[in-house]
Amino acid sequence: MSLSRVEEFIETAVHNKELPGAVLAVANAKDVLYCKAFGMAHTELQIPMTEQRIFDCASLTKVTVTASSILLLLEQGFIDLDDSISYYFPELKLIHEEVKIRHLLTHTSGFQAEIKFYKEGIAYTDVIERIGKETGRKNVEQQVIYSDVNYILLGKLIEKVTGISLADYASKTIFQPLRMHNTLFNPPVQLQGKIAATEYRTYLKKHQWGEVHDENALHFGGVSGHAGLFSTAEDLTKFAQSFMKNKDSIFREHTKQLAKQSF
């Protein structure tokens, strides 16, 4: 297959220093059809990009981990999309009782884009209490507001329902079954050389490299429903293929259809 125009676009962006490097992968339900690395994984240290490079996935955490975990819990009958989030967290009932799980998934809850928990010094254990006091939320279904708050809440919900950490649940039900061997939260220091650096941080006086870039996720210890995941292009194609396959998918067919219709 020819992807020459896409390759040219990425190579030009790298040449113009609009991005340091990238990995592009294309797959169908059965095979990876194309995978190629471009540019650098660390510009200061001149580490070249490779197809096996591990990336900070940022908000892909929302799709790969959190929404998928919610779908699995839905399949098993542990939750319902029309459950109020306050059913699981009574601290939210006074102000946020109208917010349902489906509103959080589809960013129609009315919550603002973010709450800077890290600046407020709010620990992960106190997030629900803090959100319970948030009075700035708009009415549900009034508009779509892409919000980290929604997926932080969903991450907390997954932990409440399963009784284990979000990272452990995702590893057990998603990463291991799909053989996503290079997908994880909080990569150990031994993996740093295999990871692409992110932003240059003035307070660190160096590139952030091997730890999550998102400030809230970092403040929470590296694991959250909205950010924190690290993975490779190869592993992410395995995840994407699980939605395309008719067999050997971790999701039932009706769940995949629900995801397409709802999200």
C-alpha positions as CSV (number, residue, x, y, z in Angstrom):
1,M,0.0,0.0,0.0
2,S,1.2,3.5,-0.8
3,L,1.3,6.1,2.0
4,S,3.8,8.4,0.3
5,R,1.7,11.6,0.9
6,V,1.3,10.8,4.6
7,E,5.0,10.0,4.9
8,E,5.9,13.3,3.2
9,F,3.5,15.1,5.6
10,I,5.2,13.6,8.7
11,E,8.7,14.0,7.3
12,T,8.0,17.7,6.6
13,A,6.7,18.2,10.1
14,V,9.8,16.6,11.5
15,H,12.1,18.7,9.3
16,N,10.3,21.9,10.3
17,K,10.6,20.9,14.0
18,E,6.8,20.9,14.4
19,L,7.3,17.5,16.1
20,P,10.4,15.6,17.0
21,G,9.3,12.2,15.7
22,A,6.4,9.8,15.2
23,V,5.5,6.2,14.5
24,L,2.7,5.6,12.0
25,A,0.9,2.2,11.9
26,V,-1.9,1.1,9.7
27,A,-3.9,-2.2,10.3
28,N,-7.0,-4.1,9.3
29,A,-8.8,-6.6,11.4
30,K,-6.2,-9.3,10.7
31,D,-2.8,-7.7,9.9
32,V,-0.6,-4.7,10.5
33,L,-0.3,-3.4,7.0
34,Y,2.3,-0.7,7.6
35,C,4.5,0.5,10.4
36,K,7.3,3.1,10.1
37,A,9.2,5.4,12.4
38,F,10.2,9.0,11.7
39,G,12.6,11.4,13.4
40,M,13.8,11.4,16.9
41,A,12.6,9.9,20.2
42,H,14.8,12.3,22.2
43,T,16.1,15.3,20.3
44,E,18.6,16.5,22.9
45,L,20.2,13.1,23.3
46,Q,19.8,12.3,19.6
47,I,18.0,9.0,20.2
48,P,16.3,7.9,16.9
49,M,12.7,6.9,16.8
50,T,12.0,3.2,16.2
51,E,8.8,1.3,15.5
52,Q,9.0,-0.3,19.0
53,R,9.2,3.0,20.8
54,I,7.0,3.5,23.9
55,F,4.9,6.7,24.0
56,D,3.1,8.6,26.7
57,C,-0.4,8.0,25.4
58,A,-2.0,11.0,27.2
59,S,-5.7,11.1,26.5
60,L,-5.7,7.8,24.6
61,T,-5.8,6.5,28.2
62,K,-9.5,7.5,28.1
63,V,-10.3,5.2,25.2
64,T,-7.8,2.3,25.7
65,V,-8.3,1.9,29.4
66,T,-11.2,3.7,30.9
67,A,-14.0,3.5,28.3
68,S,-13.1,-0.1,27.5
69,S,-13.1,-1.1,31.1
70,I,-16.6,0.5,31.5
71,L,-17.8,-1.5,28.5
72,L,-16.5,-4.7,30.1
73,L,-18.2,-4.0,33.4
74,L,-21.4,-3.2,31.4
75,E,-21.2,-6.6,29.7
76,Q,-20.9,-8.3,33.0
77,G,-23.9,-6.5,34.4
78,F,-22.0,-4.7,37.2
79,I,-23.1,-1.2,36.0
80,D,-25.7,0.4,33.8
81,L,-25.2,3.4,31.5
82,D,-28.1,5.1,33.1
83,D,-26.9,4.7,36.7
84,S,-26.3,8.0,38.4
85,I,-22.7,8.4,39.4
86,S,-24.0,9.4,42.8
87,Y,-25.3,5.9,43.3
88,Y,-21.7,4.8,43.7
89,F,-20.4,8.0,45.3
90,P,-23.0,9.5,47.6
91,E,-20.7,12.5,48.1
92,L,-21.9,13.7,44.6
93,K,-25.6,13.4,45.2
94,L,-26.3,16.9,46.5
95,I,-25.0,18.7,43.3
96,H,-24.4,16.0,40.7
97,E,-27.2,13.5,41.0
98,E,-28.4,14.0,37.4
99,V,-25.0,13.0,36.0
100,K,-25.2,9.4,34.7
101,I,-22.4,7.1,33.5
102,R,-23.4,7.7,29.9
103,H,-22.9,11.5,30.4
104,L,-19.4,10.9,31.7
105,L,-18.5,8.7,28.7
106,T,-19.9,11.0,26.1
107,H,-18.7,14.3,27.7
108,T,-22.2,15.6,28.2
109,S,-22.1,15.8,32.0
110,G,-21.5,19.5,32.0
111,F,-18.3,19.3,33.9
112,Q,-15.6,21.8,32.9
113,A,-12.5,20.7,30.9
114,E,-10.4,20.2,34.0
115,I,-9.9,20.9,37.7
116,K,-6.3,21.5,38.6
117,F,-6.1,19.1,41.5
118,Y,-2.3,19.3,41.5
119,K,-2.4,23.0,42.1
120,E,-5.0,22.7,44.8
121,G,-3.0,19.9,46.5
122,I,-6.0,17.5,46.3
123,A,-4.8,13.9,46.7
124,Y,-6.3,11.1,44.5
125,T,-8.1,9.8,47.6
126,D,-9.9,13.1,48.0
127,V,-10.9,13.7,44.4
128,I,-14.6,12.6,44.9
129,E,-15.0,14.9,47.8
130,R,-13.6,17.8,45.9
131,I,-15.8,17.2,42.8
132,G,-18.8,16.9,45.1
133,K,-18.2,20.6,46.0
134,E,-17.9,21.7,42.4
135,T,-20.7,24.2,41.6
136,G,-19.6,25.3,38.1
137,R,-21.0,22.3,36.2
138,K,-23.5,23.0,33.4
139,N,-26.7,21.0,33.0
140,V,-26.3,17.6,31.5
141,E,-26.7,17.2,27.8
142,Q,-26.6,21.0,27.3
143,Q,-23.4,20.8,25.3
144,V,-20.4,18.6,24.7
145,I,-17.5,19.6,26.9
146,Y,-14.4,17.5,26.5
147,S,-13.5,17.0,30.1
148,D,-10.7,15.2,32.1
149,V,-13.0,15.3,35.1
150,N,-15.4,12.9,33.4
151,Y,-12.8,10.2,33.0
152,I,-11.2,10.8,36.4
153,L,-14.6,10.0,37.8
154,L,-15.0,6.9,35.5
155,G,-11.5,5.7,36.7
156,K,-12.6,6.0,40.3
157,L,-15.9,4.2,39.4
158,I,-14.0,1.2,37.9
159,E,-11.9,1.0,41.1
160,K,-15.0,1.2,43.3
161,V,-16.8,-1.6,41.4
162,T,-13.9,-3.9,40.9
163,G,-12.1,-3.4,44.2
164,I,-8.7,-3.2,42.5
165,S,-6.7,-0.4,41.0
166,L,-7.5,0.9,37.5
167,A,-4.0,-0.2,36.3
168,D,-4.4,-3.8,37.6
169,Y,-7.9,-4.1,36.2
170,A,-6.8,-2.9,32.7
171,S,-3.8,-5.2,32.8
172,K,-5.9,-8.2,33.7
173,T,-8.8,-7.6,31.3
174,I,-7.3,-5.7,28.4
175,F,-3.5,-5.7,28.1
176,Q,-2.9,-9.4,28.9
177,P,-5.7,-10.9,26.8
178,L,-4.7,-8.7,23.8
179,R,-1.0,-9.5,24.4
180,M,-0.2,-5.8,24.7
181,H,3.1,-6.6,26.3
182,N,4.5,-3.0,26.1
183,T,1.5,-1.2,27.6
184,L,1.5,-0.1,31.2
185,F,1.2,2.7,33.7
186,N,4.3,4.0,35.5
187,P,7.0,2.4,33.4
188,P,10.1,1.4,35.5
189,V,13.3,3.4,35.1
190,Q,14.9,0.4,33.2
191,L,12.5,1.1,30.3
192,Q,13.4,4.8,30.0
193,G,15.7,4.2,27.0
194,K,12.8,2.6,25.1
195,I,10.5,5.6,25.7
196,A,10.0,8.7,23.6
197,A,10.6,11.9,25.6
198,T,7.8,14.5,25.8
199,E,8.0,18.2,26.6
200,Y,11.0,20.1,27.8
201,R,10.2,21.1,31.4
202,T,11.8,24.3,32.6
203,Y,11.4,23.3,36.3
204,L,13.2,20.0,35.6
205,K,15.7,21.7,33.3
206,K,15.4,18.7,31.0
207,H,12.9,16.8,28.9
208,Q,10.2,14.9,30.8
209,W,11.1,11.3,29.9
210,G,9.5,8.1,31.2
211,E,7.0,9.7,33.5
212,V,3.5,10.9,32.7
213,H,3.3,14.4,31.2
214,D,-0.2,15.2,32.4
215,E,0.1,17.2,35.7
216,N,-3.0,15.8,37.4
217,A,-2.0,12.2,36.5
218,L,1.5,12.8,37.7
219,H,0.1,14.3,41.0
220,F,-2.1,11.2,41.4
221,G,0.9,8.9,41.2
222,G,0.9,8.2,37.5
223,V,-2.5,6.4,37.2
224,S,-5.8,8.0,36.4
225,G,-8.8,7.4,34.1
226,H,-7.9,10.4,31.9
227,A,-4.1,10.0,31.4
228,G,-1.1,8.0,32.4
229,L,-0.9,5.1,30.0
230,F,2.2,4.3,28.0
231,S,2.2,2.1,24.9
232,T,3.6,1.4,21.5
233,A,2.1,1.7,18.0
234,E,2.1,-2.1,17.7
235,D,0.1,-2.6,20.9
236,L,-2.4,0.1,20.0
237,T,-3.0,-1.6,16.7
238,K,-3.9,-4.8,18.7
239,F,-6.3,-2.8,20.7
240,A,-7.9,-1.2,17.6
241,Q,-8.1,-4.7,16.0
242,S,-10.1,-6.0,18.9
243,F,-13.0,-3.7,17.7
244,M,-12.6,-4.8,14.1
245,K,-12.4,-8.6,14.7
246,N,-15.5,-10.8,14.6
247,K,-13.7,-13.4,16.6
248,D,-11.0,-13.4,19.3
249,S,-12.1,-10.0,20.6
250,I,-12.3,-9.1,24.2
251,F,-15.6,-7.4,23.5
252,R,-18.9,-9.0,22.6
253,E,-20.4,-7.9,19.2
254,H,-23.3,-6.0,20.7
255,T,-20.9,-4.1,23.0
256,K,-18.8,-3.0,20.0
257,Q,-22.0,-1.8,18.3
258,L,-23.0,0.1,21.4
259,A,-19.6,1.7,21.5
260,K,-20.0,2.8,17.8
261,Q,-23.5,4.2,18.4
262,S,-22.9,5.9,21.7
263,F,-19.4,7.1,21.8
